[in-house]
Structures are given as C-alpha cells and as structure tokens.
Amino acid sequence: MKNQTGRKIEVLWYDHDEVYKDSFLQFVRTMVLRPTSQMENSIARDVNRALLEKVWYLLSNASLDKSFWAEATEYVSHCCSRFTCTQK
C-alpha cells in the first residue's frame, strides 16, 4: 500500500477515532482484500508453475540438493521479474 507520495506505508498510526478507523477498514476491504477472479487465479497458478519448473531446472543442473531451495527460488524470482521470463 502506498500513500499519495508514492512511498510505501510501513506503520499506520491513528488516534483511535472510530470514524477514521471505519473509513480506512472500508477502503482496505474494497481495494486491498477484493476477491480474485478465476482468470487471476489461473494466471497466478501458471506463473507459480513456471517459477517452480525453473527452480527445479536450476537445482538439478547445478547438482544442488533441496537445501538450496530458498536461494534458488529467490534467484529465479529476481531474474524473472527483471527479465520477464515467466513464459516457457
């Protein structure tokens, strides 16, 4: 979530005023916690599958065991977000 300046909000403080609290919670329910569509779910599933395939490929070609799973996932995720290589 970002504020009007475009910077990420790390901590949100409020003075326990119910009007502001209710309006903020309403905003969160409508904008942040909106239900996902079936199409969005299928896209996420495809991206996750592509990432997992790339992680398995990386680990097997480097002859690494599963203990490097987290590092390989982070590396593949970084590469795919940087180079948009989530397509097969």
N, CA, C and O atoms as CSV, one atom per row, in Angstrom:
chain,resi,resn,atom,element,x,y,z
A,1,MET,N,N,0.838,-1.173,0.000
A,1,MET,CA,C,0.000,0.000,0.000
A,1,MET,C,C,0.882,1.236,0.000
A,1,MET,O,O,1.868,1.299,0.734
A,2,LYS,N,N,0.535,2.209,-0.814
A,2,LYS,CA,C,1.331,3.426,-0.900
A,2,LYS,C,C,0.453,4.628,-0.580
A,2,LYS,O,O,-0.761,4.608,-0.780
A,3,ASN,N,N,1.099,5.669,-0.079
A,3,ASN,CA,C,0.356,6.888,0.202
A,3,ASN,C,C,0.401,7.808,-1.010
A,3,ASN,O,O,0.835,7.383,-2.081
A,4,GLN,N,N,-0.031,9.046,-0.873
A,4,GLN,CA,C,-0.120,9.960,-2.007
A,4,GLN,C,C,1.242,10.310,-2.588
A,4,GLN,O,O,1.320,10.701,-3.753
A,5,THR,N,N,2.297,10.185,-1.828
A,5,THR,CA,C,3.629,10.498,-2.345
A,5,THR,C,C,4.231,9.339,-3.117
A,5,THR,O,O,5.283,9.487,-3.738
A,6,GLY,N,N,3.574,8.187,-3.084
A,6,GLY,CA,C,4.078,7.022,-3.791
A,6,GLY,C,C,5.019,6.168,-2.966
A,6,GLY,O,O,5.528,5.162,-3.459
A,7,ARG,N,N,5.259,6.545,-1.730
A,7,ARG,CA,C,6.133,5.773,-0.863
A,7,ARG,C,C,5.317,4.731,-0.108
A,7,ARG,O,O,4.142,4.945,0.187
A,8,LYS,N,N,5.941,3.614,0.199
A,8,LYS,CA,C,5.266,2.527,0.895
A,8,LYS,C,C,4.995,2.903,2.348
A,8,LYS,O,O,5.854,3.468,3.026
A,9,ILE,N,N,3.796,2.584,2.815
A,9,ILE,CA,C,3.430,2.809,4.214
A,9,ILE,C,C,3.939,1.635,5.031
A,9,ILE,O,O,3.555,0.491,4.786
A,10,GLU,N,N,4.796,1.911,5.995
A,10,GLU,CA,C,5.336,0.846,6.829
A,10,GLU,C,C,4.581,0.711,8.136
A,10,GLU,O,O,4.354,-0.403,8.606
A,11,VAL,N,N,4.183,1.846,8.741
A,11,VAL,CA,C,3.460,1.837,10.007
A,11,VAL,C,C,2.306,2.819,9.883
A,11,VAL,O,O,2.478,3.933,9.386
A,12,LEU,N,N,1.150,2.409,10.329
A,12,LEU,CA,C,-0.020,3.275,10.295
A,12,LEU,C,C,-0.457,3.542,11.727
A,12,LEU,O,O,-0.846,2.621,12.446
A,13,TRP,N,N,-0.392,4.798,12.139
A,13,TRP,CA,C,-0.817,5.209,13.470
A,13,TRP,C,C,-2.129,5.958,13.352
A,13,TRP,O,O,-2.330,6.727,12.412
A,14,TYR,N,N,-3.012,5.737,14.292
A,14,TYR,CA,C,-4.239,6.515,14.347
A,14,TYR,C,C,-4.599,6.750,15.800
A,14,TYR,O,O,-4.120,6.046,16.689
A,15,ASP,N,N,-5.452,7.751,16.043
A,15,ASP,CA,C,-5.748,8.176,17.409
A,15,ASP,C,C,-6.993,7.508,17.982
A,15,ASP,O,O,-7.650,8.069,18.858
A,16,HIS,N,N,-7.319,6.324,17.497
A,16,HIS,CA,C,-8.467,5.544,17.963
A,16,HIS,C,C,-9.799,6.247,17.710
A,16,HIS,O,O,-10.778,6.011,18.417
A,17,ASP,N,N,-9.825,7.103,16.708
A,17,ASP,CA,C,-11.070,7.744,16.301
A,17,ASP,C,C,-11.808,6.763,15.393
A,17,ASP,O,O,-11.291,6.372,14.347
A,18,GLU,N,N,-12.999,6.372,15.786
A,18,GLU,CA,C,-13.732,5.329,15.076
A,18,GLU,C,C,-14.100,5.729,13.647
A,18,GLU,O,O,-14.203,4.863,12.778
A,19,VAL,N,N,-14.300,7.028,13.387
A,19,VAL,CA,C,-14.663,7.463,12.039
A,19,VAL,C,C,-13.531,7.159,11.069
A,19,VAL,O,O,-13.774,6.609,9.995
A,20,TYR,N,N,-12.306,7.506,11.426
A,20,TYR,CA,C,-11.171,7.247,10.553
A,20,TYR,C,C,-10.887,5.753,10.450
A,20,TYR,O,O,-10.553,5.245,9.379
A,21,LYS,N,N,-11.021,5.069,11.555
A,21,LYS,CA,C,-10.776,3.633,11.548
A,21,LYS,C,C,-11.759,2.924,10.627
A,21,LYS,O,O,-11.360,2.074,9.831
A,22,ASP,N,N,-13.032,3.264,10.727
A,22,ASP,CA,C,-14.044,2.621,9.893
A,22,ASP,C,C,-13.833,2.928,8.418
A,22,ASP,O,O,-13.967,2.041,7.576
A,23,SER,N,N,-13.504,4.174,8.096
A,23,SER,CA,C,-13.299,4.522,6.685
A,23,SER,C,C,-12.055,3.826,6.132
A,23,SER,O,O,-12.047,3.405,4.975
A,24,PHE,N,N,-11.010,3.704,6.942
A,24,PHE,CA,C,-9.810,3.003,6.481
A,24,PHE,C,C,-10.099,1.521,6.282
A,24,PHE,O,O,-9.685,0.942,5.278
A,25,LEU,N,N,-10.800,0.903,7.222
A,25,LEU,CA,C,-11.131,-0.513,7.080
A,25,LEU,C,C,-12.018,-0.762,5.867
A,25,LEU,O,O,-11.883,-1.781,5.190
A,26,GLN,N,N,-12.927,0.173,5.595
A,26,GLN,CA,C,-13.768,0.049,4.403
A,26,GLN,C,C,-12.907,0.122,3.142
A,26,GLN,O,O,-13.124,-0.634,2.195
A,27,PHE,N,N,-11.935,1.028,3.130
A,27,PHE,CA,C,-11.020,1.130,1.996
A,27,PHE,C,C,-10.251,-0.167,1.807
A,27,PHE,O,O,-10.119,-0.651,0.683
A,28,VAL,N,N,-9.749,-0.728,2.883
A,28,VAL,CA,C,-8.982,-1.972,2.793
A,28,VAL,C,C,-9.849,-3.091,2.251
A,28,VAL,O,O,-9.404,-3.870,1.407
A,29,ARG,N,N,-11.076,-3.179,2.723
A,29,ARG,CA,C,-11.974,-4.251,2.253
A,29,ARG,C,C,-12.273,-4.130,0.768
A,29,ARG,O,O,-12.347,-5.139,0.067
A,30,THR,N,N,-12.446,-2.912,0.283
A,30,THR,CA,C,-12.825,-2.747,-1.119
A,30,THR,C,C,-11.638,-2.785,-2.065
A,30,THR,O,O,-11.761,-3.295,-3.179
A,31,MET,N,N,-10.499,-2.264,-1.655
A,31,MET,CA,C,-9.370,-2.144,-2.569
A,31,MET,C,C,-8.324,-3.233,-2.392
A,31,MET,O,O,-7.820,-3.771,-3.378
A,32,VAL,N,N,-7.997,-3.559,-1.178
A,32,VAL,CA,C,-6.894,-4.474,-0.933
A,32,VAL,C,C,-7.367,-5.912,-0.853
A,32,VAL,O,O,-6.733,-6.798,-1.426
A,33,LEU,N,N,-8.448,-6.163,-0.170
A,33,LEU,CA,C,-8.917,-7.525,0.058
A,33,LEU,C,C,-10.012,-7.935,-0.905
A,33,LEU,O,O,-10.886,-8.731,-0.561
A,34,ARG,N,N,-9.966,-7.394,-2.107
A,34,ARG,CA,C,-11.006,-7.730,-3.072
A,34,ARG,C,C,-10.848,-9.177,-3.519
A,34,ARG,O,O,-9.730,-9.689,-3.579
A,35,PRO,N,N,-11.939,-9.828,-3.829
A,35,PRO,CA,C,-11.829,-11.216,-4.272
A,35,PRO,C,C,-11.155,-11.285,-5.639
A,35,PRO,O,O,-11.303,-10.382,-6.463
A,36,THR,N,N,-10.424,-12.351,-5.865
A,36,THR,CA,C,-9.751,-12.518,-7.142
A,36,THR,C,C,-10.643,-13.294,-8.090
A,36,THR,O,O,-11.444,-14.131,-7.673
A,37,SER,N,N,-10.491,-13.007,-9.353
A,37,SER,CA,C,-11.295,-13.700,-10.351
A,37,SER,C,C,-10.643,-15.042,-10.694
A,37,SER,O,O,-9.502,-15.308,-10.316
A,38,GLN,N,N,-11.366,-15.851,-11.394
A,38,GLN,CA,C,-10.842,-17.150,-11.794
A,38,GLN,C,C,-9.682,-16.978,-12.761
A,38,GLN,O,O,-8.739,-17.769,-12.755
A,39,MET,N,N,-9.751,-15.945,-13.591
A,39,MET,CA,C,-8.664,-15.679,-14.530
A,39,MET,C,C,-7.385,-15.281,-13.792
A,39,MET,O,O,-6.297,-15.735,-14.145
A,40,GLU,N,N,-7.514,-14.432,-12.769
A,40,GLU,CA,C,-6.346,-14.039,-11.982
A,40,GLU,C,C,-5.736,-15.248,-11.276
A,40,GLU,O,O,-4.515,-15.364,-11.180
A,41,ASN,N,N,-6.584,-16.142,-10.787
A,41,ASN,CA,C,-6.088,-17.345,-10.131
A,41,ASN,C,C,-5.325,-18.233,-11.109
A,41,ASN,O,O,-4.293,-18.804,-10.758
A,42,SER,N,N,-5.832,-18.350,-12.332
A,42,SER,CA,C,-5.150,-19.200,-13.308
A,42,SER,C,C,-3.828,-18.571,-13.744
A,42,SER,O,O,-2.864,-19.293,-13.997
A,43,ILE,N,N,-3.762,-17.251,-13.835
A,43,ILE,CA,C,-2.507,-16.583,-14.180
A,43,ILE,C,C,-1.483,-16.808,-13.072
A,43,ILE,O,O,-0.327,-17.132,-13.344
A,44,ALA,N,N,-1.910,-16.637,-11.832
A,44,ALA,CA,C,-1.002,-16.846,-10.705
A,44,ALA,C,C,-0.526,-18.291,-10.657
A,44,ALA,O,O,0.644,-18.551,-10.377
A,45,ARG,N,N,-1.417,-19.222,-10.926
A,45,ARG,CA,C,-1.044,-20.632,-10.924
A,45,ARG,C,C,-0.012,-20.915,-12.023
A,45,ARG,O,O,0.944,-21.656,-11.795
A,46,ASP,N,N,-0.200,-20.331,-13.207
A,46,ASP,CA,C,0.743,-20.536,-14.300
A,46,ASP,C,C,2.109,-19.929,-13.997
A,46,ASP,O,O,3.141,-20.529,-14.298
A,47,VAL,N,N,2.113,-18.738,-13.402
A,47,VAL,CA,C,3.379,-18.087,-13.045
A,47,VAL,C,C,4.105,-18.911,-11.986
A,47,VAL,O,O,5.314,-19.125,-12.084
A,48,ASN,N,N,3.372,-19.371,-10.978
A,48,ASN,CA,C,3.988,-20.196,-9.936
A,48,ASN,C,C,4.556,-21.487,-10.504
A,48,ASN,O,O,5.644,-21.915,-10.118
A,49,ARG,N,N,3.820,-22.108,-11.419
A,49,ARG,CA,C,4.299,-23.345,-12.038
A,49,ARG,C,C,5.564,-23.079,-12.835
A,49,ARG,O,O,6.511,-23.862,-12.765
A,50,ALA,N,N,5.598,-21.983,-13.594
A,50,ALA,CA,C,6.786,-21.649,-14.378
A,50,ALA,C,C,7.981,-21.383,-13.465
A,50,ALA,O,O,9.096,-21.810,-13.762
A,51,LEU,N,N,7.751,-20.679,-12.353
A,51,LEU,CA,C,8.842,-20.428,-11.411
A,51,LEU,C,C,9.371,-21.725,-10.812
A,51,LEU,O,O,10.583,-21.918,-10.718
A,52,LEU,N,N,8.467,-22.614,-10.408
A,52,LEU,CA,C,8.887,-23.880,-9.819
A,52,LEU,C,C,9.677,-24.737,-10.806
A,52,LEU,O,O,10.655,-25.384,-10.430
A,53,GLU,N,N,9.250,-24.739,-12.070
A,53,GLU,CA,C,9.983,-25.502,-13.077
A,53,GLU,C,C,11.390,-24.949,-13.248
A,53,GLU,O,O,12.348,-25.710,-13.386
A,54,LYS,N,N,11.514,-23.633,-13.240
A,54,LYS,CA,C,12.830,-23.018,-13.377
A,54,LYS,C,C,13.714,-23.296,-12.155
A,54,LYS,O,O,14.923,-23.483,-12.292
A,55,VAL,N,N,13.114,-23.323,-10.975
A,55,VAL,CA,C,13.881,-23.632,-9.764
A,55,VAL,C,C,14.385,-25.063,-9.816
A,55,VAL,O,O,15.556,-25.316,-9.533
A,56,TRP,N,N,13.513,-26.012,-10.177
A,56,TRP,CA,C,13.947,-27.410,-10.281
A,56,TRP,C,C,15.044,-27.559,-11.330
A,56,TRP,O,O,16.009,-28.293,-11.116
A,57,TYR,N,N,14.906,-26.874,-12.453
A,57,TYR,CA,C,15.909,-26.934,-13.513
A,57,TYR,C,C,17.245,-26.397,-13.010
A,57,TYR,O,O,18.289,-27.004,-13.248
A,58,LEU,N,N,17.216,-25.254,-12.312
A,58,LEU,CA,C,18.430,-24.655,-11.780
A,58,LEU,C,C,19.114,-25.579,-10.778
A,58,LEU,O,O,20.326,-25.787,-10.841
A,59,LEU,N,N,18.329,-26.134,-9.850
A,59,LEU,CA,C,18.906,-27.015,-8.834
A,59,LEU,C,C,19.484,-28.292,-9.451
A,59,LEU,O,O,20.557,-28.744,-9.051
A,60,SER,N,N,18.786,-28.866,-10.410
A,60,SER,CA,C,19.277,-30.124,-10.991
A,60,SER,C,C,20.507,-29.886,-11.868
A,60,SER,O,O,21.428,-30.703,-11.850
A,61,ASN,N,N,20.549,-28.808,-12.624
A,61,ASN,CA,C,21.711,-28.548,-13.474
A,61,ASN,C,C,22.933,-28.137,-12.666
A,61,ASN,O,O,24.061,-28.369,-13.101
A,62,ALA,N,N,22.735,-27.540,-11.515
A,62,ALA,CA,C,23.854,-27.152,-10.661
A,62,ALA,C,C,24.232,-28.261,-9.693
A,62,ALA,O,O,25.150,-28.096,-8.891
A,63,SER,N,N,23.542,-29.377,-9.760
A,63,SER,CA,C,23.774,-30.525,-8.859
A,63,SER,C,C,23.682,-30.114,-7.397
A,63,SER,O,O,24.497,-30.517,-6.568
A,64,LEU,N,N,22.671,-29.300,-7.099
A,64,LEU,CA,C,22.438,-28.866,-5.720
A,64,LEU,C,C,21.259,-29.631,-5.134
A,64,LEU,O,O,20.352,-30.036,-5.861
A,65,ASP,N,N,21.274,-29.828,-3.826
A,65,ASP,CA,C,20.154,-30.518,-3.203
A,65,ASP,C,C,19.078,-29.516,-2.770
A,65,ASP,O,O,19.194,-28.313,-3.006
A,66,LYS,N,N,18.049,-30.037,-2.144
A,66,LYS,CA,C,16.891,-29.217,-1.782
A,66,LYS,C,C,17.190,-28.170,-0.715
A,66,LYS,O,O,16.373,-27.278,-0.485
A,67,SER,N,N,18.329,-28.261,-0.070
A,67,SER,CA,C,18.642,-27.277,0.976
A,67,SER,C,C,18.857,-25.882,0.394
A,67,SER,O,O,18.821,-24.894,1.127
A,68,PHE,N,N,19.082,-25.794,-0.921
A,68,PHE,CA,C,19.253,-24.504,-1.586
A,68,PHE,C,C,17.962,-24.010,-2.234
A,68,PHE,O,O,17.987,-23.101,-3.063
A,69,TRP,N,N,16.844,-24.606,-1.856
A,69,TRP,CA,C,15.556,-24.274,-2.459
A,69,TRP,C,C,15.220,-22.786,-2.310
A,69,TRP,O,O,14.807,-22.152,-3.282
A,70,ALA,N,N,15.390,-22.224,-1.116
A,70,ALA,CA,C,15.029,-20.830,-0.876
A,70,ALA,C,C,15.886,-19.883,-1.709
A,70,ALA,O,O,15.377,-18.935,-2.306
A,71,GLU,N,N,17.184,-20.146,-1.745
A,71,GLU,CA,C,18.082,-19.290,-2.517
A,71,GLU,C,C,17.789,-19.386,-4.008
A,71,GLU,O,O,17.808,-18.378,-4.714
A,72,ALA,N,N,17.521,-20.591,-4.484
A,72,ALA,CA,C,17.213,-20.773,-5.900
A,72,ALA,C,C,15.895,-20.097,-6.268
A,72,ALA,O,O,15.776,-19.495,-7.335
A,73,THR,N,N,14.915,-20.199,-5.387
A,73,THR,CA,C,13.623,-19.554,-5.646
A,73,THR,C,C,13.772,-18.046,-5.676
A,73,THR,O,O,13.194,-17.381,-6.537
A,74,GLU,N,N,14.534,-17.503,-4.755
A,74,GLU,CA,C,14.754,-16.058,-4.744
A,74,GLU,C,C,15.479,-15.607,-6.006
A,74,GLU,O,O,15.131,-14.581,-6.591
A,75,TYR,N,N,16.484,-16.369,-6.426
A,75,TYR,CA,C,17.250,-16.019,-7.617
A,75,TYR,C,C,16.374,-16.077,-8.869
A,75,TYR,O,O,16.392,-15.154,-9.683
A,76,VAL,N,N,15.616,-17.149,-9.023
A,76,VAL,CA,C,14.753,-17.303,-10.195
A,76,VAL,C,C,13.675,-16.225,-10.213
A,76,VAL,O,O,13.370,-15.664,-11.265
A,77,SER,N,N,13.102,-15.938,-9.055
A,77,SER,CA,C,12.077,-14.897,-8.974
A,77,SER,C,C,12.649,-13.539,-9.369
A,77,SER,O,O,12.008,-12.772,-10.088
A,78,HIS,N,N,13.851,-13.252,-8.897
A,78,HIS,CA,C,14.505,-11.987,-9.255
A,78,HIS,C,C,14.758,-11.917,-10.758
A,78,HIS,O,O,14.468,-10.905,-11.396
A,79,CYS,N,N,15.295,-12.987,-11.313
A,79,CYS,CA,C,15.579,-12.992,-12.751
A,79,CYS,C,C,14.307,-12.848,-13.578
A,79,CYS,O,O,14.280,-12.110,-14.564
A,80,CYS,N,N,13.262,-13.549,-13.176
A,80,CYS,CA,C,12.019,-13.487,-13.942
A,80,CYS,C,C,11.344,-12.129,-13.833
A,80,CYS,O,O,10.753,-11.661,-14.807
A,81,SER,N,N,11.417,-11.488,-12.679
A,81,SER,CA,C,10.803,-10.172,-12.566
A,81,SER,C,C,11.648,-9.127,-13.281
A,81,SER,O,O,11.119,-8.135,-13.783
A,82,ARG,N,N,12.945,-9.344,-13.329
A,82,ARG,CA,C,13.811,-8.382,-14.005
A,82,ARG,C,C,13.768,-8.546,-15.509
A,82,ARG,O,O,13.749,-7.551,-16.233
A,83,PHE,N,N,13.752,-9.766,-15.994
A,83,PHE,CA,C,13.801,-10.028,-17.418
A,83,PHE,C,C,12.478,-10.528,-17.982
A,83,PHE,O,O,12.409,-10.893,-19.155
A,84,THR,N,N,11.437,-10.551,-17.175
A,84,THR,CA,C,10.107,-11.048,-17.567
A,84,THR,C,C,10.195,-12.363,-18.326
A,84,THR,O,O,9.728,-12.470,-19.460
A,85,CYS,N,N,10.792,-13.355,-17.695
A,85,CYS,CA,C,10.986,-14.643,-18.352
A,85,CYS,C,C,10.054,-15.700,-17.789
A,85,CYS,O,O,10.433,-16.871,-17.739
A,86,THR,N,N,8.865,-15.341,-17.367
A,86,THR,CA,C,7.955,-16.341,-16.812
A,86,THR,C,C,7.283,-17.161,-17.889
A,86,THR,O,O,6.559,-18.108,-17.581
A,87,GLN,N,N,7.509,-16.814,-19.168
A,87,GLN,CA,C,6.956,-17.620,-20.254
A,87,GLN,C,C,7.858,-18.799,-20.481
A,87,GLN,O,O,9.064,-18.732,-20.242
A,88,LYS,N,N,7.270,-19.882,-20.944
A,88,LYS,CA,C,8.048,-21.099,-21.216
A,88,LYS,C,C,8.813,-20.953,-22.501
A,88,LYS,O,O,9.528,-21.871,-22.901
